[in-house]
Amino acid sequence: MGFPNSVRIVEVGPRDGLQNEAAPVPLEAKVRFVNALSASGLRDIEVTSFVSPGAVPQLADAADVLGAIEVRPDTTYWCLVPNAQGLERWLETSGRLPAGSRGIALFTAASETFNQRNVRASIDESLRRFQEIMTVLQSMPAPERPRVRGYISTAFVCPYEGAVEPAAVQSIAVRLVDLGVQELSLGDTIGAATPIQIRALLRMLLTEGDVGDLALHLHDTRGTALANVLESLDLGVTAFDTSAGGLGGCPFAPGASGNLATEDLLYMLNGMGIETGVDLGAVVDASGVIEPFINHQLPSKELAAYRSAGF
């Protein structure tokens, strides 16, 4: 196996992690959480989502969170923007961020049923919404444009339709890149993918056409997330979405548990000599900031081991 020298981690706990929590998390706790993650050396943090407050009440304070966090240099603060209305709200708030620190994420799925359940739109309708967003962004002066990444959820298995064909994912990937999306994050939304499925999709995307930069967004429902990371690393993928403490799940995906824990990935990469620029102990501290507000223990195995060792 040939592994890279370094890996980029996109921390999604403040958005994808918290969106599935039933208990409301106070604004101050969310801001402290993001600031603690920034202090750990993470340089890509998904802060919140400008989705309809009725759809995801936990993130109704998106503008307040983005307006209150401490902004660090060389850090991109990502926000999920589902449509033109969400983009307008994001534009009203994001002006306080330096141009190089702004990023937006777009979301669609590789299965029609999941997309309808999640965003109440077909895949084609989602892509038309993204075209509206990209038209606005492309009208901005180039130095002020945010970076754009696109999620393709249920890229391996859908909770409603079962296994997803790699060709279906490739078709959406090409269309997103054609719209101007710079990075694609492939989601194992219910944590059902195995290394064989990871290899089949990545081989197709990496060998059959230019689909831009790729990242993996893995959930650890069945304990296969780290095995899937190893498979991805061997194929040349060097970006992974993770969530501090293993926060997460998906309110629209029955049976989905938390995201791959940032601590668990860091422990493995540190042991392999792969650089991330992120301090494991500081991520543990960040998980400690948010855990009292979610009414349950965080599932990260490394977090538990770190604490039991007395660090």
N, C-alpha and C positions, 0 to 999 in steps of 0.2 A: 504493500500500500504506500502511496506517496501522499503525505499530508502537507498542508501549507505551513508557512512560518507564522502566520498571524490570522486571526479571525475577527470579524466585526460582529458585535452583539447589538441588536436592536431591542431595547427594553420596552415591553408593552404592558407591564403591570398596571400603571396608572389608568390605562384605558381598557384594554382587553381583559386585564385581571379584575378590575373593580366593577366592570359592567354587569357581572353575574352575581354580585353580592346583594343579598336581600336587604340587609341592614344599611340605612343611609350612612355614608361616611362623611363627616364634617369637612367643610372646605379647608379649614386650617390643617387637618390631618393630610389631605391630599397634597397640599402645597408643601408641607414638611417632607412627605414621601418623595415627591419629585426632586426636591432640593437635596435630599439625602442620596438619591440615586445619582444625581449630577456629581455629587462630591466623591462618588466611588470611582470615577473615571469613565463611566459610561458616556459615550458621545452621540448616541442616538436614543432618544427617549420619546415614546408615544404618550403624550400628556393627557389627551382627552378626545372626545368626539363631539362634533357639532351636529349631532343627529337630533331628531325631534325629541324634546323632553318627555313627551308622552310615550314614545317607543322605548326609551332607556332612561327612566327617571334618575338613576344613580349618577348620570352624567349631565343632568340639567344645568349644572353650574359651570359648564365648559368655559364660558367667557371669563368668569371670575377666577377660575384656576389658572388659565393662560395669562391673565392679567396680573397675577400675584406671585408667580414663581420667580426665583432668582435665576437670572439668565447668565450662563457661563460662556466664555468664548470657546469656539471650536466644538460646540454642541448643537445638534439639530433637534429641535422640539417639534415632534410630529403631531398632527391632529387628523383624525378621520373626518372626512368631509363627504357626505353622501349625495349631495345634490346642490343646485344653484342657491337654494335658500341657506343651506349650511355654509356654502362658500361665502355668502354675503356676511353672515355672522362672524366667520373666521376672519375675513378681511377687516372688519370693524375693530377686532381685538389684536390681531397679529402685528400691527404696525409698531408696537413697542419692541418687537424682536429685531435684531440685526438681520439684514437680508440673508446672510449666510446661515442663519439659525432657523429659518422657516422651512417647514416641510409639511406636505399634506399627503394623506393616504386615501385612495379610492378603494371601494369594496364591491366585488361581485363574486359569483360562485360558478363552479363548473357543472352544477346540476340545477335544472330549472326549478324543481320542487323546493330545494333549500333556498334558492334566491327569492322565490315567491314568499316563503315563510318568513324570511329574514327582512327583506326590504320591500316586499309587496310589489315586485316588478319582475318582469322576465329578464333574462340575461341581455337581450337586445335593448330593452328599455333602459337597463342600467348603463349600458355603453352609450346610449344616446344622452343620458344625463351627464356622463363623463365628458362627452364632446362639448356640451355647454360649458362645463367647468374649464376644460382645456382652452376653449376659445377665449374666455376671460383672462386666463393666465398668460396666454400667448400675446395678448394685447398689452401686457405690462412691459415696462422696460426690462431688458434681459437681466441686469444686475439685481432687480427686485423680485424676480420670479422665484417662488419656492421650489424646492426639489419635490418630485412627485413619485410616489411608489404605489403600486397596485396590488391589492390582495386578490388572489384567486382561492376562495374558500372551497371546501370539499373537493380538493384536487385529487384525492385518492379514493375516498369512500364517502358516500352520502348517507345520512341516517335514514333517509326515505327511499332512495333509489338503489342503494348498494354500491358496488364497485364502479368507479368512474374510469372511462377509457382515456388513456393518455392523449389520444387524438383530439378529444373534446377540450382538454386543457390547452393543448397546443394552439387550437383555433382561437381561443379567447386570448391567450398570451400574445399572439401575433397582432390581434386587433388592438390590444392595449398599447403595445409598443408603437403601432401605427398612429395612435392618438397622441403620442409623446410621453408616455409613462416611461420613467428611466430605470425603475427596478421593479421586479415582480416577486411577490412573496407567496409561495405555494403552501396552502394550508392543509394540514392533516387535522381537520376540524374536530373530529371525534376521537382522535388518537387510535385509529384502527390500522394505519399503514404499517407494512413490514418492509425490511430492507429490499426485498425483491421488487415491491411496488415502487419504492423510491428510485431504484436503479432504472426501472423501465421508463418512468416519466422523465427523469433527468437525462437519460441517454437520448431520448427523442428530442427534448428541447435543446440540448447542447449540440446536437449533430445535424438537426434539420431546420436550419434557418436562424436568423438573428433575433433572439428574444430579449436582448438586453441583459442586465445584471439580474441574477437570481438569488433569492433568499428562501430559507425554509422556515415555516411557522408550524411548530410541532406541539401537539398535546400529548400528555403521557398517561392516558387512560389505561393502557394495557402494559405500561412499562417498557415500551419499545422506542421511546424518543431518542435516547442516547445511541442505541444501535443504528437508528436512522441517521443521526448526525454523522457517525463514522462512515456510513455508506456515502453520504453526501460529500464529506470531506475527500474521500477517495476519488470522487468524480470531479472535484475542483470547485465545489461550492464553498464559499468562505463567509457567508452572512447568515445569521440565525436570529429569529425572534424568540425571546424568552421573557419570563415573568418572575420578578423577585418573589422568592418563597414558594413558587408554584401556584400563585394566584391564578384564578381564571375559571374557564368553562365557557359555555356559550348558551345564553338563554333561549336560543332558537334551535339548538341541536341536542335532542334527548340523549342522555348518557355521556355527554362530553365532560371530562374532568379538567383539571387545571392545565395550564400551559407547561411546557418544559421549564423547570425552575432555573433561574439564572445561576444560582449557587451550584446546582448539580452540573451544569455545563462547564462552569468555571473550574470546578474541581477536576473534571476530566481533562480539560484543555491544559490546565496548569501542569498536571501530571505527564502530559504528552510533550511539554516544552513548547506549546503553541501560544504565542503572545496575543493578549486581548487589550492590554492597557487598563484593565479593570481590577480593582482591589476586592478580593473575595470577602474579607472581613468587613469592609465598608458596605457591601451589598447585604450582608447579614444584619448590619446595623439598620439599613433602610427597611428591611423586612420587619425588624423589631419596631420601627416607627408605626407601620400600618397595622400590624397584627392585632393590637388591642381594640381596633375599631371594626373588626369583621366577625367577631363572635365565634371563631373556630380556629383551630391550629392550622398553620400553614403546612402543606404536605411535602415540602422539599426534604429529601433524604439528607443532603449535605448540611442543610440548615440544622436539622436535628442532631446530626453527628458533631457538627461544630460546637453546638451548645453543650452536648453531653461531655465533650472533651474539656470543657471549662474555659473556652476562649471568650 
